[in-house]
Amino acid sequence: MTDTGETDLAVLLASMSPELHHGSYVFVVDEGRGGREDAVVVVAEAEGTTLVLPRERADELGLTYVFVASWITLRVHSALDAVGLTAAFAAALTDEGISANVVAGYFHDHLFVPEDRRDDAMRALRDLARRAAG
C-alpha cells in the first residue's frame, strides 16, 4: 500500500465526514462461545480478548455486556501517525459530555459512543468539521 493517509490536521478535521453505522454494538469478552466471525473489532489483551459485536449477535449467543454503543466512522483516510485528530474530536465530544471508545484502522478512525448520545455525537463531529472548514 502506498497511500498512507492524510497528516495535515486542518484537512483531517475539515474532511472527516462522520458516518453513523446502522445498529447497536456491544463490547464482550470472548468466552469461546462464538461471535468472533461477526466481530467488527477484536482486541487481544493479557486478561482476555474483547470483541465488538452487533448487539443482536451477542444476544443470540447469550453474551454479557454492559455498554451499548453506536458506531461512527470518520471517512477521511487519516495516517496512523497523524497528530491531533483524536485529541480534537475527543475534546469536541468531551465538551458535550460524550464518551468515546476509539479504534484506529489502517484507513479510518472508528468511534463507539453511547447509543443514546449518537445524534449528539454526530452533531458535535459535524460542527467540528464545519468550524475547521471555515
C-alpha positions, 0 to 999 in steps of 0.5 A: 500500500502506498497511500498512507493517509492524510497528516495535515490536521486542518484537512483531517478535521475539515474532511472527516465526514462522520458516518453513523453505522446502522445498529447497536454494538456491544463490547464482550469478552470472548468466552469461546462461545462464538461471535468472533466471525461477526466481530467488527473489532477484536482486541487481544489483551493479557486478561482476555480478548474483547470483541465488538459485536452487533448487539443482536449477535451477542444476544443470540449467543447469550453474551454479557455486556454492559455498554451499548454503543453506536458506531461512527466512522470518520471517512477521511483516510487519516495516517496512523501517525497523524497528530491531533485528530483524536485529541480534537474530536475527543475534546469536541465530544468531551465538551458535550459530555460524550464518551468515546471508545476509539479504534484506529484502522489502517484507513479510518478512525472508528468511534463507539459512543453511547447509543443514546448520545449518537445524534449528539455525537454526530452533531458535535463531529459535524460542527467540528468539521464545519468550524475547521472548514471555515 
